[in-house]
Amino acid sequence: MRKGIRVGIVGGVCTVLVAGAGYGAYNLVSALGGTGSDGTPQATRTGPPSEDEVRDTTRKFFTAWEKGQGTTAASYTNNAADAGPLLTAYGSGAHITGVHISPGTATGTSVPFTVKAQVSYGGKAKPLVYRSRLTVVRGETSHRPLVDWQPSVVHPQLKRGDTLVTGASASPAVEAVDRDGKVLTKEKYPSLGPILDALRDKYGAKVGGTPGVELAIRHQGEGVADTTLLTLAKGRAGRLPTTLSASAQAAAETAVRKYAESSVVAVKPSTGEVLAVANHRDDGFNAAFLGELAPGSTMKIISSAAFIDNGITTANGPAPCPPTAMWQSQTFSNLKNLPADEHATLASSFARSCNTAFVAYTGKLKAGTLTDEVQDRFGLGRNNWKVGVPSFDGRVPASTGPDMAANLIGQGQVQMSPLNMASVTATATTGTFRQPVIVPRGLDNRPLATARGLSAGTVQQLRSMMKRTAVSGTAAEVMRGLSGSIGAKTGSAEVDGQAKSNSWFTGYRNDVAAAAMSEDAGHGVDAAGPIVAEVLRIAR
């Protein structure tokens, strides 16, 4: 039961005693909803709060917030226990004073507002101005109109577990530069925001910077970099070299903005250097590096390598494409309108993205065959990558039952990020696994992950299969017009509860490999494909 509410029995009638600032005394409410001034029973209010209730509740909440009365302001929310500490820290920990809140025009129960305040610390002060929004709901038990508590009410960038702090920055500032010495900023390349924060947190002290004074969001979790909101006094920024390419990064930023919930990564296969990383997401999450999602048919690159390396079939060997295939009571099918082909080769089934051709070979594999291929040949799944910022290293567990077959087509228990799949394509086209990096290894001499890589024969077959896919297979339309040595693989991954599948695509052009993912966006060529093609067109 939420604080500020007491329940008792008075004369055999259930009552609710409500305490809170602005009420002066307890209000006695009967099971019928209380009594009016004339003593007649009043019905309990239900349904959305009225216009007057929305206005009155926001006024009380804003007034308490402006006065620095965090506990009182929290009592006007539907989660005082969570709201109280953050609203209190707003003044005490973040040193934000002179708060003035101007509500905008409400839309139903949703109220936009503007906050104007001042942040002061150590003799330094700066104005703070931002916009946010709240929603008024009816309490489930109290039936009072209450602010629906979300940390983003206090600041739009706050998430659960975050708090606000002002003081000396946790890490010295850095001036990140690309491979040619061009300065990379959050303002010019918005997707790099969380990555630059993480690089600053890890390398700020190593490159000679000095701390400044900042208002920042301190995130929950060990090793998560603060997010700077306002700089009161600049420190000296240390120069931080990265492997990124400003031109490739600009292309990646432009490409992902065309599709919601999308991410892309480009790497240089000959070195493992990350050339670009971009995300277009409402939550600000770096899904390009940290996403853990089924990669769909892009996984067939690894599955094909496993078939070849284990002597099951070859690019020109048999891989018939029946309408359906069954493995341990589960039936697998292909995309609609894909003709069956009982004489298909692996290259043909790969280029057409035939699921059943891959599922049909499940019985030829051991439970750990695909896992061994992923770890030993492609360097994934061991949780040992040291990219320079946090990353997910892929997951392909040894599976039995229907998941063993589903894993081969990038469903089941397989999880990858766009960074993982860009690395897969880089390994497939060179034969050498080079762990991706976003800062030069020489900066801190960190140990990089290693793997056996692929034989020249396997590489030749994978390249020919990916080229066929790009020239005359499922990726042909997207890759049309790209010159040089090209190859690709499309993918779509079904997700429970989504109207559309997740769109996946990976491809290469000369010495650039890229992979993209767009959630709830359809087939690989519908969203992820155009993103990758746009990056490959520019990146070098």
NORGI-V318087 format. One record per pair of residues at least 24 apart in sequence whose ideal C-beta (glycine too) atoms are under 10 Angstrom apart, sorted by the first residue. I is the first residue (numbers start at 1). GAP is how many residues later the second one is. Records with the same first field share a line. If there is no record, write none. Layout:
# NORGI-V318087
I = GAP  GAP
This chain:
# NORGI-V318087
1 = 140  141
2 = 73  75  76  77  78  79  137  138  139  140  144
3 = 68  71  72  76  77  78  81
4 = 67  70  71  72  76  138  140
5 = 70  75  134  136  137  139
7 = 134
16 = 28  125  126  127  128
18 = 57  121  124  126
19 = 56
20 = 40  51  52  54  55  56  60  122  124
21 = 39  42  43  48  50  51  52  54  55
22 = 34  37  38  41  42  50  53  54
23 = 52
27 = 117
29 = 113  114  115
33 = 110
34 = 109
44 = 94  98  99
45 = 93  94  98  99  100
46 = 92  97
47 = 91  96
48 = 60  61  87  88  89  90  97
49 = 59  60  86  87  88  89  90  94  95  96  97
50 = 59  86  88  95
51 = 55  57  58
52 = 93
53 = 56  83  85  91  92  93
54 = 49  52  54  55  56  57  80  81  82  83  91  93
55 = 48  51  56  81  90
56 = 80  89
57 = 52  54  77  79  80  87  88  89  90
58 = 43  45  48  51  53  55  76  77  78  87  89
59 = 42  44
60 = 85  87
61 = 26  40  50  52  73  75  85  86  92
62 = 37  38  39  40  41  49  51  53  72  85
63 = 38
65 = 25  26  34  36  50  82  88  89
66 = 32  33  34  35  49  51
67 = 24  32
68 = 24  28  29  31
70 = 84
73 = 74  80  81
74 = 73  75
75 = 69  71  72
76 = 60  68  69  70  71  73
77 = 57  59  60  62  69  70  71  72  73  76
78 = 58  59  60  61  62  63  64  66  67  68  69  70  71
79 = 67  68  69  70  71
80 = 66  69
81 = 68
82 = 67  68  69  78  79
83 = 64  66  67  68  70  71
84 = 65
85 = 78
86 = 63  65  67  68  69  72  74  75  76  77  78
87 = 62  66  67
88 = 75
89 = 65  74  75  76  129
90 = 25  27  64  65  73  74
91 = 26  73
92 = 72
93 = 70  71  72  73  74  125
94 = 25  27  34  60  61  69  70  71  72  73  121  122  123  124  135  136
95 = 24  25  26  27  29  30  69  70  71  72  120  137
96 = 24  25  32  58  59  68  70  119  134
97 = 28  31
98 = 27  29  30
99 = 29
100 = 29
101 = 31
102 = 29
103 = 31
104 = 27  29
106 = 28  29  30
107 = 26  28
108 = 27  28
109 = 25  26  27  28  29  36  39
110 = 24  25  26  38
111 = 24  25  36  42
113 = 40
115 = 39  40
119 = 45  47  94  95  96  110  111  112  113
120 = 46  112
121 = 44  45  46  47  92  93  94  111  112
122 = 44  45  46  91  110  111
123 = 90  109  110
124 = 42  88  89  107  108  109
125 = 107
126 = 87  89  104  105  106  107
127 = 103
128 = 27  87  101  102
129 = 101
130 = 25  26  27  99  100
131 = 24  25
132 = 24  25  26
151 = 66
155 = 60  62  74
157 = 60  70  72  127
158 = 59  61  69  71
159 = 58  60  61  68  124  125
160 = 60
161 = 57  58  59  60  63
162 = 55  56  57  58  62  64  65
163 = 53  54  55  56  57
164 = 51  52  53  54  65
165 = 49  50  51  52  53  61
166 = 47  48  49  50  63  64  66
167 = 44  46  47  48  49  65
168 = 42  43  44  45  46  65  67
169 = 31  32  35  40  41  42  43  44  45  47  57  59  62  63  64  65  66
170 = 30  31  34  41  44  46  48  55  56  58
171 = 26  27  28  29  30  31  32  33  34  38  40  54  55  57  64
172 = 28  29  31  32  33  34  35  36  37  38  39  40  63  64  65  66
173 = 27  31  34  36  37  38  39  41  55  58  61  62  63  64  65  67
174 = 25  26  27  28  29  30  31  32  33  34  35  61  63  64  65  66  68
175 = 25  32  34  61  62  63  64  65
176 = 24  27  31  61  62  63  64  65  66  68  262  263
177 = 62  63  64  65  67  69
178 = 63  64  65  66  67  68  69  70  71  97  98
179 = 62  63  64  65  66  67  69  89  94  96  261
180 = 64  65  66  67
181 = 58  60  65
182 = 62  63  64  65  67
183 = 54  56  63
184 = 56  58  60  62  65
186 = 42
188 = 58  61  62  65
189 = 55  57  60  61  63  64  87  88  89
190 = 63  67  88  89  90  94
191 = 58  61  62  65  66  72  73  85  86  87  88  89  90  93  95  97
192 = 50  52  57  60  61  84  85  86  87  94
193 = 34  35  86  91  93
194 = 30  31  33  85  90  91  92  95  96  195  196
195 = 30  47  49  79  82  83  84  91  93  94  192  193  194  195  243
196 = 29  32  44  46  193
197 = 27  28  29  30  31  192
198 = 25  26  27  88  91  189  190  191  192  240
199 = 26  41  43  189  190  239  240
200 = 25  26  28  37  38  40
201 = 24  25  188
202 = 38  186  187  188  237  241  242
203 = 35  37  38  39  185  186  236  240  241
204 = 31  33  34  36
205 = 33
206 = 32  34  233  237  238
207 = 30  31  32  33  34  232  236
208 = 28  29  30  31  32
209 = 26  27  28  29  30  31
210 = 24  25  26  27  28
211 = 24  25
212 = 24  25
223 = 167
224 = 166
225 = 164  165
227 = 57
240 = 148  199  203
241 = 198  199  201  202
242 = 31  32  33  146  195  196  197  198  201
243 = 24  25  28  29  30  31  32  33  144  145  193  194  195  196  197  198
244 = 29  30  31  32  33  194  195
245 = 28  29  30  31  267  293  294  295
246 = 29  30
247 = 28  29  291  292  293
248 = 26  27  28  29  30  264  266  287  288  290  291  292
249 = 25  26  27  28  29  286  289  290
250 = 26  28  288
251 = 24  25  27  263  280  283  284  285  286  287  288
252 = 24  25  26  27  28  36  262  264  279  280  282  283  286  287
253 = 24  25  26  27  282
254 = 24  277  280  281  284
255 = 25  259  261  273  275  276  277  278  279  280  282  283
256 = 24  25  32  260  262  271  272  275  278  279
257 = 274
258 = 260  269  272  273  276
259 = 244  257  258  259  260  262  267  268  269  271  272
260 = 258  259  260  261  267
261 = 24  26  241  242  256  257  258  259  260  266
262 = 25  26  156  241  254  255  256  257  259  265  266  269
263 = 24  25  26  27  28  30  154  155  156  252  253  254  255  256  265  268
264 = 24  154  155  158  241  250  251  252  253  254  264  267  268  270  271
265 = 24  126  152  153  154  155  156  157  158  171  173  241  248  249  250  251  252  267  270
266 = 152  153  156  160  242  243  246  247  248  249  250  266  269  270  272  273
267 = 152  155  156  158  159  167  169  170  171  241  244  245  246  247  248  272
268 = 158  166  168  242  243  244  245  271  272
269 = 153  154  156  157  158  159  160  161  162  163  165  239  241  242  243  244
270 = 156  159  160  162  164  240  241  242
271 = 155  163  165  166  169  240
272 = 107  115  151  154  155  158  160  161  162  163  164  165  169  176  177
273 = 161  163  164  165  166  167
274 = 113  114  115  117  145  148  149  162  163  164  165
275 = 147  163  236  237  238  239  260  263  264  265
276 = 146  236  238  259  262  263
277 = 110  112  141  142  145  159  161
278 = 140  238  253  257
279 = 139  238
280 = 238  251
281 = 238
286 = 103  104  105  106  131  133
287 = 105  130  131  132  230  232
288 = 103  129  130  131  134  227  228  229
289 = 96  98  100  101  102  103  104  128  129  130  131  147  149
290 = 99  100  101  102  127  129
291 = 100  101  124  125  126  127  128  129  211  226  228
292 = 100  102  103  123  124  125  128
293 = 99  117  121  122  123  124  125  200  202  209  211  224  226
294 = 112  113  115  116  117  118  119  120  121  122  197  198  199  200  201  207  208  210  223
295 = 99  114  115  116  119  120  121  122  123  125  126  129  194  196  197  198  207  209  211  220  222
296 = 57  59  113  114  115  118  120  125  193  194  195  196  197  198  199  205  206  207  208  209  221  227  228  232
297 = 38  53  56  57  58  61  111  112  113  114  177  192  193  194  195  196  207  208  226  227
298 = 55  111  112  118  120  122  123  126  127  190  191  192  193  194  195  206  207  208  209  217  218  219  226  230
299 = 59  71  75  97  107  108  109  110  111  112  113  115  117  122  125  190  192  194  205
300 = 46  49  50  53  54  55  57  58  108  109  110  165  169  189  190  191
301 = 49  77  109  120  123  124  126  127  128  161  164  165  168  186  188  190  205
302 = 68  71  72  75  76  78  92  94  105  106  108  112  114  119  122  125  126  160
303 = 43  47  55  56  58  62  66  67  70  71  104  105  106  107  111
304 = 42  43  45  46  54  69  104  124  154  157  158  161  162  185
305 = 65  68  69  72  73  119  122  123  149  150  153  154  156  157
306 = 52  55  58  59  63  64  65  66  67  68  71  72  102  152
307 = 39  43  51  54  57  58  62  66  101  151  154
308 = 38  65  146  147  149  150  151  152  153  154  157
309 = 60  63  64  67  68  143  145  146  148  149
310 = 51  54  55  56  59  60  62  63
311 = 53
312 = 34  49  52  53  57
313 = 32  33  36  44  48  51
314 = 31  32  33  143  144  147
315 = 30  31  32  33  35  142  143  145  146  147  148  149  150  153
316 = 29  30  31  32  145  148  149
317 = 28  29  30  144
318 = 24  25  26  27  28  31  39  42  43
319 = 24  25  26  27  28  29  30  31  35  37  38  39  41  42
320 = 24  25  28  29  34  36  37  40
321 = 24  27  28  31  32  33  34  35  36  37  39
322 = 32  34  35  37  38
323 = 33
324 = 31  32  35
325 = 29  30  31  32  33  34  35  36  37  80
326 = 30  33  34  36  76  79
327 = 32  33  34  35  36  74  75  76  77  78  79  81
328 = 34  35  72  73  74  75  76  77
329 = 72  73
330 = 29  71  72  73  75  76
331 = 25  28  71
332 = 24  26  27  28  30  70  73  74  76  77  79
333 = 26
334 = 25  75
335 = 139  157  166  188
338 = 136
345 = 120
346 = 115  119
347 = 114  115  117  118  119  120  121  122  126
348 = 117  120  125
349 = 116
350 = 111  112  114  115  116  118  119  123  124  139
351 = 114  115  116  117  118  119  120  121  122  123  124  125  137  138  139
352 = 116  117  120  121  122  138
353 = 56  116  120  121  122  136  137  138  139  170  171
354 = 55
355 = 50  51  53  54  55  56
356 = 49  53
357 = 51  52
358 = 47  49  50  51  52
359 = 43  45  46  47  49  50
360 = 45  48
361 = 44  47
362 = 40  42  43  44  45  46
363 = 41  42
365 = 39  40  42  43
366 = 32  38
367 = 30  31  32  33  34  36  37
368 = 28  29  30  31
369 = 29  35  39
370 = 26  27  28  29  34  37  38  42  44
371 = 24  25  26  27  28  36
372 = 24  26
373 = 81
374 = 33  40  42  46  50  77
375 = 74  76  77
376 = 57  75  76  77
377 = 47  50  51  54  56  74  75  76  77  78  81
378 = 42  45  46  48  49  50  55  73  74  75  76
379 = 41  44  45  48  53  54  55  56  57  69  70  71  72  73  74
380 = 36  40  41  43  44  47  53  55  69  71
381 = 33  34  35  39
382 = 67  68  69
383 = 66
384 = 51  63  64  65  66
385 = 34  35  38  50  51  52  63  64
386 = 49  50  51  53  55  58  60  61  62  63
387 = 32  48  49  50  51  52  59  61  62
388 = 48  49  50  51  52  53  55  56  58
389 = 48  49  50
391 = 26  28  29  44  45  47
392 = 24  25  27  28
393 = 24  26  27  30  42  43  56
394 = 25  26  27  29  30
395 = 25
396 = 24
409 = 82  84
410 = 79  81  82  83  94
411 = 82  83  84
414 = 79
416 = 75  77  88  90  99  101
417 = 98  100
418 = 86  87  88  96  97  98  99  110  113  114
419 = 96
420 = 86  95
421 = 68  70  83  84  85  92  93  94  95  96  107  111
422 = 84  85  86  90  91  92  93  94  110  113
423 = 83  90  92
424 = 38  65  82  89  91
425 = 37  41  62  63  64  81  82  83  87  88  89  90  107
426 = 80  82  85  86  87  88  89
427 = 24  26  27  32  35  86
428 = 26  30  31  33  34  35  37  38  59  61  78  80  85
429 = 25  30  33  34  37  38  56  58  78  79  81  82  84
430 = 24  29  33  78  81  83
431 = 24  25  26  27  28  29  31  32
432 = 27
436 = 77
462 = 25  27
463 = 24  45
465 = 24
466 = 40  41  42
467 = 41
469 = 38
470 = 37  38  39  63
474 = 31  49  50  51  55
475 = 30  31  32  49  50  54  57  58
476 = 49
477 = 48  52  53  56
478 = 27  29  46  47  48  50  51  52  53  54  55  56  58
479 = 26  28  30  46  50  53  54  57
480 = 53
481 = 52  56
482 = 25  26  27  28  51  54  55
483 = 26  27  54
484 = 24  25  26  27  28  52
485 = 24  25  26
486 = 24  47  50
487 = 26
488 = 26  36  37  41  44  45  48
489 = 26  35
490 = 33  34  35  36  38  39  42
491 = 24  26  32  33  37  38
492 = 29  30  31  32  33  34  35  36
493 = 24  26  31
495 = 24  25
500 = 26  27
501 = 25
502 = 25  26
503 = 24  25  26  27  28
504 = 24  25  28
505 = 24  25  26  27  28
506 = 26
507 = 25  26  28  29
508 = 24  28
509 = 24  26  27  28  30  31
510 = 26  29  30
511 = 28  29
512 = 24  25  26  27  28
513 = 26
514 = 25
